[in-house]
Amino acid sequence: MIQTTRAYGGMVVAPHHLAAEAGARVLREGGNAIEAMIAAASTIAVVYPHMNSIGGDNFWLLHAPGSDPVGIDACGGAATAADIDFYRSRGFDKIPERGPLAALTAAGDLSGWGTAARISAEQWGGKLPWNRLLEDAIHHAKDGVAVTNTLHDALVKKRLEVELQPGFAETFFTAGAPSPVGHRLRLPKLAATLEHLSQNGWDDFYRGDLARAIAADLEAVGSPVALADLERHHALVLTPLELEVAGHRIFNMPPPTQGLASLLLLGVYERLQVADAESFAYVHGLVEATKQAFRIRDSHVTDPAYMAEDASTFLHPARLDTMAAAIDLHHAAPWPHASPAGDTVWLGAIDAQGRAVSFIQSLYWEFGSGVVLPETGITWQNRGVSFSLDPDHHNCLKPHRRPLHTIQPPIALLSDGRVMSYGAMGGEGQPQTQAMVFSRHVMHGQDLQHAVTAPRWLLGRTWGSSSTSLRMENRFPPELLDQLRAAGHPVEVMGPFEELMGHAGALVHHPDGLIEAAWDPRSDGAAVGL
């Protein structure tokens, strides 16, 4: 049994132990939680390259004691050249899932790191230089990291999709085959790119020499993203969505993320008044609340500039009451629903002053587009495949439009003064796993690490899978599985600790300064405290 990690001097949680250690090193040197997160985020972009890259997007929630959380939206928009005719004229009725034409949006990661660094310096007293924050990432890219089971498995499972994409095999294969577990993976081109950024600043990615090199790379492989698309990109600082659940204030990112779905799910579940976690009522209630939340998401959520209704209106108590009333407490609603996949990392940090960060970074699918840029060594995301080529679809492709994001990092301000930073990777599983972790720990009183370790389920798709059944880890009692089947749930039993259930993590800061943390045994992660 993994125990909850506890400390007073600061804590970092990540799904790879080297990223957690990179963040903790910054805390030990007097850095704050934002600085620790930049170090952890840059490191995990190197050591978990199937899950994220500097060619992807990220989102942040930042909380300082005495103030409400602030969000950073570092989502890249579609290229100027990327419109419906661009793909239709090439014979496509949907955007290709892999390859250069799947690399159709700008990458927001560096803008998110840079915007967070500015807030750190201006508001949190951050003093560590930019080159220090990228130090671990550069070291690991140069010196090499051991290939993990999850990276090797992704290489094997997705080989036919990505092997022939520009730059991929030469980066991730060894002797013509997926690099084996334990192989020392070096990324020298990415190391050089990170060194350039450490010397010239994050904005060089968009408006400097590196931007021009990236644009040349993108043009060489056939992506529609051009230099002008990088130059026009800026991260947004914004007010997150908020919902009160059981007396606690929960915050999450607004569209184009599915943060709205995560809040709806918990708001509906609260109204079901479930008494006991791990009961039929608990699992059935959260599954049915998920269906209600996903129907709203799939009908309305897109770039907020194109939404007919503000996302916050869906959180009105009367609407949540109506959604909860539509749930049959004994029978499963039909769910022949195909929804977005996804692939991500969630990381969290809390420093000794109680300042908290909830952070999520993504390529969308494993290895994103599969394209590794030939000179800069950057793996580019395929987030734009979430766009539709149907001009009447609510999420249709338009130049500069921001794509729908499954990723969203929550923070909760609890009624007893604790602050909880938590999250998960896993496409459709993110809102569901967030709800399990929050409800188990906060609403039903379970130990924090137990809430993360406990058996999970997944309705719908996640990264690497197209099934829409209700998949459940086999650690649930057989009688509960039978009850769910009898209620009409299409239960599919999985192994005890399935990676497709996502990599979750959580931190809780207590008013007396105690920090508790939990990491997911389904990952290669750690919780590192001071």
VENTA-V359908 format. One record per residue. N is the residue number from 0. RES is the residue in one small letter. PHI is phi in whole degrees, 0 to 359 (none if undefined). PSI is psi in degrees with one decimal (* if undefined). BURIAL is b if it has 9 or more other C-alpha atoms within 8 Angstrom, else e. Layout:
# VENTA-V359908
<<N,RES,PHI,PSI,BURIAL> <N,RES,PHI,PSI,BURIAL>>
This chain:
# VENTA-V359908
<<0,m,none,122.9,e> <1,i,283,132.7,e> <2,q,266,151.9,e> <3,t,300,133.8,b> <4,t,273,135.3,b> <5,r,228,141.5,b> <6,a,197,169.8,b> <7,y,244,-19.9,b> <8,g,268,1.8,e> <9,g,130,160.3,b> <10,m,203,144.4,b> <11,v,228,135.7,b> <12,v,239,134.4,b> <13,a,208,157.0,b> <14,p,280,0.2,b> <15,h,229,131.8,b> <16,h,297,-29.9,b> <17,l,291,-32.8,b> <18,a,291,-42.2,b> <19,a,298,-40.8,b> <20,e,292,-37.4,b> <21,a,299,-43.3,b> <22,g,293,-41.0,b> <23,a,295,-34.7,b> <24,r,300,-38.7,b> <25,v,294,-42.9,b> <26,l,299,-39.4,b> <27,r,296,-28.4,e> <28,e,271,10.1,e> <29,g,94,6.8,e> <30,g,287,162.5,b> <31,n,264,-179.0,b> <32,a,295,-33.7,b> <33,i,293,-46.4,b> <34,e,299,-40.3,b> <35,a,298,-38.6,b> <36,m,289,-36.3,b> <37,i,298,-42.0,b> <38,a,296,-43.9,b> <39,a,292,-40.3,b> <40,a,293,-41.9,b> <41,s,292,-36.4,b> <42,t,292,-43.8,b> <43,i,290,-22.8,b> <44,a,294,-19.8,b> <45,v,265,-46.7,b> <46,v,274,-14.3,b> <47,y,233,62.2,b> <48,p,288,-13.2,b> <49,h,280,-22.3,b> <50,m,265,-29.1,b> <51,n,198,170.6,b> <52,s,193,164.4,b> <53,i,287,-2.1,b> <54,g,265,22.0,b> <55,g,240,-159.3,b> <56,d,241,163.3,b> <57,n,210,163.3,b> <58,f,223,146.9,b> <59,w,229,145.7,b> <60,l,239,130.4,b> <61,l,240,130.6,b> <62,h,229,127.9,b> <63,a,247,140.8,b> <64,p,309,136.8,e> <65,g,88,0.8,e> <66,s,222,160.8,e> <67,d,280,153.9,e> <68,p,300,151.9,b> <69,v,240,142.1,b> <70,g,254,150.6,b> <71,i,238,123.9,b> <72,d,253,105.5,b> <73,a,248,60.4,b> <74,c,257,123.8,b> <75,g,279,141.1,b> <76,g,272,169.0,b> <77,a,293,149.4,b> <78,a,297,153.4,b> <79,t,302,-37.0,b> <80,a,280,-10.8,e> <81,a,269,100.0,b> <82,d,225,179.1,b> <83,i,299,-42.0,b> <84,d,296,-32.9,e> <85,f,304,-41.3,b> <86,y,273,-40.8,b> <87,r,299,-40.5,b> <88,s,294,-18.5,e> <89,r,261,10.0,e> <90,g,88,12.9,e> <91,f,262,137.8,b> <92,d,258,-3.9,e> <93,k,210,160.7,e> <94,i,291,131.6,b> <95,p,304,142.4,b> <96,e,279,-25.1,e> <97,r,227,164.5,b> <98,g,93,179.0,b> <99,p,303,-33.6,b> <100,l,283,-12.2,b> <101,a,276,-14.9,b> <102,a,267,72.1,b> <103,l,247,4.4,b> <104,t,237,152.8,b> <105,a,294,157.5,b> <106,a,260,125.0,b> <107,g,264,-5.9,b> <108,d,309,-52.4,b> <109,l,296,-32.7,b> <110,s,292,-33.7,b> <111,g,293,-45.1,b> <112,w,300,-44.7,b> <113,g,294,-41.3,b> <114,t,294,-40.4,b> <115,a,296,-39.6,b> <116,a,297,-38.0,b> <117,r,295,-44.2,e> <118,i,297,-39.6,b> <119,s,302,-47.5,b> <120,a,290,-39.8,b> <121,e,277,-30.2,e> <122,q,238,-24.9,e> <123,w,247,10.9,e> <124,g,69,24.2,e> <125,g,295,136.0,b> <126,k,229,-9.3,e> <127,l,289,136.1,e> <128,p,289,156.3,e> <129,w,303,-41.9,e> <130,n,294,-28.6,b> <131,r,292,-38.4,e> <132,l,292,-25.2,b> <133,l,264,3.9,b> <134,e,300,-49.2,b> <135,d,295,-42.2,b> <136,a,300,-44.5,b> <137,i,297,-44.3,b> <138,h,302,-48.5,b> <139,h,291,-34.5,b> <140,a,294,-37.5,b> <141,k,284,-51.9,b> <142,d,281,-25.9,e> <143,g,100,152.5,b> <144,v,230,154.4,b> <145,a,285,128.8,b> <146,v,297,127.8,b> <147,t,275,166.0,b> <148,n,302,-42.8,e> <149,t,293,-36.5,e> <150,l,292,-46.6,b> <151,h,300,-45.2,b> <152,d,299,-40.0,e> <153,a,295,-40.2,b> <154,l,298,-41.5,b> <155,v,291,-47.9,e> <156,k,292,-33.5,e> <157,k,255,12.8,b> <158,r,306,-48.5,b> <159,l,295,-24.8,e> <160,e,277,-31.2,e> <161,v,241,-15.3,b> <162,e,302,-37.3,b> <163,l,266,3.5,e> <164,q,287,150.1,b> <165,p,308,125.9,b> <166,g,79,-7.1,b> <167,f,288,-56.6,b> <168,a,299,-40.1,b> <169,e,292,-20.6,e> <170,t,272,-43.1,e> <171,f,246,-6.2,b> <172,f,258,154.1,b> <173,t,233,123.3,b> <174,a,54,39.5,e> <175,g,79,8.7,e> <176,a,224,161.0,e> <177,p,307,131.7,b> <178,s,304,131.9,b> <179,p,285,164.0,e> <180,v,301,131.7,b> <181,g,90,-10.3,e> <182,h,298,142.2,b> <183,r,277,103.4,e> <184,l,270,114.6,b> <185,r,254,142.9,b> <186,l,233,72.7,b> <187,p,295,-36.3,b> <188,k,292,-41.6,b> <189,l,295,-37.8,b> <190,a,301,-43.6,b> <191,a,296,-38.6,b> <192,t,295,-44.1,b> <193,l,294,-37.4,b> <194,e,297,-42.0,b> <195,h,300,-44.4,b> <196,l,296,-37.3,b> <197,s,295,-29.6,b> <198,q,270,-28.0,e> <199,n,246,-5.2,e> <200,g,92,158.0,b> <201,w,296,-32.2,b> <202,d,291,-15.6,b> <203,d,296,-22.0,b> <204,f,297,-28.2,b> <205,y,249,-30.7,b> <206,r,220,36.3,b> <207,g,217,-161.5,b> <208,d,299,-39.4,e> <209,l,295,-39.4,b> <210,a,302,-42.1,b> <211,r,293,-36.2,b> <212,a,292,-41.4,b> <213,i,297,-45.1,b> <214,a,299,-39.5,b> <215,a,295,-41.0,e> <216,d,301,-48.9,b> <217,l,298,-42.3,b> <218,e,296,-39.1,b> <219,a,296,-35.6,e> <220,v,272,-13.1,b> <221,g,102,18.5,e> <222,s,283,147.7,b> <223,p,284,-9.3,b> <224,v,286,128.8,b> <225,a,240,172.8,b> <226,l,304,-41.6,b> <227,a,299,-30.8,e> <228,d,289,-35.3,b> <229,l,291,-42.6,b> <230,e,295,-32.0,b> <231,r,276,-8.0,e> <232,h,279,137.0,b> <233,h,215,141.5,e> <234,a,288,156.2,b> <235,l,248,137.4,e> <236,v,258,125.3,e> <237,l,213,170.3,e> <238,t,271,125.0,e> <239,p,286,166.3,b> <240,l,289,154.1,b> <241,e,220,141.1,b> <242,l,217,136.5,b> <243,e,272,125.6,b> <244,v,231,119.9,b> <245,a,53,34.9,e> <246,g,86,-0.5,e> <247,h,253,145.9,b> <248,r,263,118.3,b> <249,i,249,134.3,b> <250,f,241,143.0,b> <251,n,207,168.2,b> <252,m,284,144.5,b> <253,p,283,176.1,b> <254,p,305,149.3,b> <255,p,275,12.5,b> <256,t,277,168.8,b> <257,q,267,25.3,b> <258,g,304,-33.4,b> <259,l,301,-42.9,b> <260,a,297,-38.6,b> <261,s,297,-41.1,b> <262,l,289,-42.3,b> <263,l,301,-42.8,b> <264,l,302,-50.1,b> <265,l,291,-36.8,b> <266,g,296,-39.6,b> <267,v,290,-44.6,b> <268,y,301,-42.3,b> <269,e,305,-38.3,b> <270,r,288,-12.6,e> <271,l,278,-12.8,e> <272,q,54,52.0,e> <273,v,283,132.1,b> <274,a,271,-37.5,e> <275,d,237,124.9,e> <276,a,291,152.8,b> <277,e,74,2.4,e> <278,s,275,171.4,e> <279,f,303,-44.2,b> <280,a,300,-35.5,b> <281,y,292,-54.2,b> <282,v,293,-49.0,b> <283,h,301,-43.0,b> <284,g,297,-44.8,b> <285,l,291,-36.7,b> <286,v,296,-45.2,b> <287,e,290,-33.9,b> <288,a,295,-35.5,b> <289,t,300,-45.1,b> <290,k,300,-43.3,b> <291,q,298,-44.4,b> <292,a,293,-41.7,b> <293,f,292,-30.2,b> <294,r,297,-40.3,e> <295,i,294,-49.0,b> <296,r,305,-48.1,b> <297,d,285,-15.0,e> <298,s,262,-19.4,e> <299,h,230,-32.5,e> <300,v,282,128.6,b> <301,t,198,-167.0,b> <302,d,308,123.6,b> <303,p,301,-22.1,b> <304,a,295,-17.0,e> <305,y,247,4.3,e> <306,m,276,136.9,b> <307,a,284,-22.3,e> <308,e,227,136.0,e> <309,d,297,137.5,e> <310,a,302,-34.7,b> <311,s,296,-24.0,e> <312,t,293,-25.2,e> <313,f,288,-15.3,b> <314,l,268,5.5,b> <315,h,298,137.4,e> <316,p,309,-38.7,e> <317,a,296,-36.3,e> <318,r,289,-38.5,b> <319,l,295,-39.0,b> <320,d,301,-44.5,b> <321,t,296,-42.3,e> <322,m,296,-41.8,b> <323,a,293,-38.7,b> <324,a,294,-22.4,e> <325,a,281,-7.7,e> <326,i,274,129.2,b> <327,d,276,119.3,e> <328,l,288,-6.3,e> <329,h,237,-14.8,e> <330,h,226,144.9,e> <331,a,282,136.4,b> <332,a,285,151.3,e> <333,p,301,146.4,e> <334,w,212,66.0,e> <335,p,271,56.2,e> <336,h,248,130.7,e> <337,a,255,124.3,e> <338,s,228,177.5,e> <339,p,293,143.6,b> <340,a,272,-178.7,b> <341,g,180,165.4,b> <342,d,205,127.8,b> <343,t,200,167.4,b> <344,v,232,138.5,b> <345,w,248,138.1,b> <346,l,223,150.7,b> <347,g,222,153.1,b> <348,a,213,142.7,b> <349,i,224,131.9,b> <350,d,262,178.5,b> <351,a,295,-20.3,b> <352,q,273,2.7,e> <353,g,83,10.2,b> <354,r,281,133.1,b> <355,a,238,145.4,b> <356,v,231,133.6,b> <357,s,241,125.2,b> <358,f,222,140.6,b> <359,i,217,138.9,b> <360,q,219,140.6,b> <361,s,208,152.6,b> <362,l,256,-2.8,b> <363,y,80,-95.6,b> <364,w,277,168.7,b> <365,e,305,126.3,b> <366,f,65,12.6,b> <367,g,55,-128.4,b> <368,s,289,-14.7,b> <369,g,85,-5.9,b> <370,v,274,124.4,b> <371,v,251,114.2,b> <372,l,300,133.5,b> <373,p,295,-33.9,e> <374,e,262,-38.3,e> <375,t,266,-13.6,b> <376,g,71,20.6,b> <377,i,268,127.3,b> <378,t,278,125.7,b> <379,w,261,140.4,b> <380,q,292,165.0,b> <381,n,238,32.1,b> <382,r,304,-29.9,b> <383,g,291,-9.9,b> <384,v,291,-9.8,b> <385,s,287,-13.6,b> <386,f,287,150.8,b> <387,s,260,148.4,b> <388,l,265,8.7,b> <389,d,273,115.3,e> <390,p,297,-16.5,e> <391,d,266,-3.4,e> <392,h,286,146.3,e> <393,h,291,-14.6,e> <394,n,237,43.7,b> <395,c,285,153.3,b> <396,l,290,131.9,b> <397,k,216,146.5,b> <398,p,305,137.0,b> <399,h,74,-6.5,e> <400,r,292,141.6,b> <401,r,272,136.2,b> <402,p,282,157.8,b> <403,l,298,134.4,b> <404,h,242,130.1,b> <405,t,285,-21.4,b> <406,i,276,142.4,b> <407,q,192,127.0,b> <408,p,259,121.2,b> <409,p,266,156.2,b> <410,i,223,140.7,b> <411,a,237,133.4,b> <412,l,260,106.6,b> <413,l,278,154.9,b> <414,s,294,-20.6,e> <415,d,266,10.2,e> <416,g,95,-6.8,e> <417,r,286,155.6,b> <418,v,238,130.6,b> <419,m,241,122.0,b> <420,s,251,123.7,b> <421,y,208,168.6,b> <422,g,170,-177.2,b> <423,a,197,158.0,b> <424,m,266,172.9,b> <425,g,122,33.0,b> <426,g,54,-120.2,b> <427,e,303,-27.4,b> <428,g,286,-17.1,b> <429,q,301,-54.1,b> <430,p,299,-36.3,b> <431,q,292,-46.4,b> <432,t,294,-41.3,b> <433,q,304,-44.0,b> <434,a,294,-39.1,b> <435,m,296,-47.4,b> <436,v,296,-46.9,b> <437,f,295,-48.5,b> <438,s,293,-40.4,b> <439,r,296,-43.8,b> <440,h,280,-49.4,b> <441,v,273,-46.2,e> <442,m,274,-26.9,e> <443,h,239,5.2,b> <444,g,75,18.3,e> <445,q,283,151.2,b> <446,d,306,144.9,e> <447,l,299,-49.1,b> <448,q,296,-37.2,b> <449,h,298,-38.9,b> <450,a,298,-30.6,b> <451,v,275,-39.1,b> <452,t,285,-30.5,e> <453,a,307,152.5,e> <454,p,302,143.6,b> <455,r,236,166.9,b> <456,w,231,169.5,b> <457,l,213,119.9,b> <458,l,261,123.5,b> <459,g,94,-162.2,b> <460,r,268,155.2,b> <461,t,220,-175.4,b> <462,w,300,135.2,b> <463,g,80,9.9,e> <464,s,210,146.1,e> <465,s,246,2.3,b> <466,s,291,145.0,e> <467,t,243,16.5,b> <468,s,286,175.1,b> <469,l,267,96.6,b> <470,r,272,133.6,b> <471,m,227,136.3,b> <472,e,294,148.5,b> <473,n,283,5.0,b> <474,r,278,-6.4,e> <475,f,289,146.6,b> <476,p,299,139.9,e> <477,p,304,-36.0,e> <478,e,294,-32.2,e> <479,l,292,-42.3,b> <480,l,300,-40.4,b> <481,d,295,-39.7,e> <482,q,297,-42.2,b> <483,l,294,-41.0,b> <484,r,297,-41.9,b> <485,a,296,-28.0,e> <486,a,277,-3.3,b> <487,g,102,8.8,b> <488,h,278,130.7,b> <489,p,280,77.1,e> <490,v,287,132.6,b> <491,e,236,117.6,e> <492,v,273,131.2,e> <493,m,248,-171.2,b> <494,g,287,-178.8,e> <495,p,286,-34.9,e> <496,f,223,82.9,b> <497,e,272,127.8,b> <498,e,297,-29.8,e> <499,l,296,-14.0,b> <500,m,283,-2.5,b> <501,g,94,164.6,b> <502,h,252,107.6,b> <503,a,259,166.1,b> <504,g,196,161.5,b> <505,a,201,149.1,b> <506,l,225,145.3,b> <507,v,228,125.7,b> <508,h,258,125.6,b> <509,h,267,155.6,b> <510,p,302,-27.4,e> <511,d,275,3.5,e> <512,g,101,-10.8,b> <513,l,295,136.7,b> <514,i,242,125.8,b> <515,e,253,147.2,b> <516,a,214,151.3,b> <517,a,221,140.7,b> <518,w,236,163.7,b> <519,d,266,121.3,b> <520,p,293,-7.8,e> <521,r,281,-7.5,b> <522,s,247,-173.0,b> <523,d,258,29.4,b> <524,g,271,-169.8,b> <525,a,195,157.2,b> <526,a,245,116.5,b> <527,v,246,120.7,b> <528,g,243,165.2,b> <529,l,250,*,b>>
